[in-house]
Amino acid sequence: KDANIFHAGTKLDGKLVVTNGGRVMALTGMSNTLERAIQKSQKAAQDILFEGKYYRKDIGLDVLRY
């Protein structure tokens, strides 16, 4: 909820969307504040599960300093 998921580097395996290497998605959290939007995108990243998943936890945090 309140996050958009854009996938790339994926393929269909039957009815399943599976990873196909490289960067496989981008998440955009939406809220009235940047801090809350970052939290929503990070929560969405935590909730998506697949083998070998890695994601950056620092994206957007530099902007909060200004």
Secondary structure, DSSP 8 states (H G I E B T S, - for coil): --EEEEE-SEEEETTEEEE-SS--EEEEE--SSHHHHHHHHHHHHHH---TT----S-TTHHHHT-
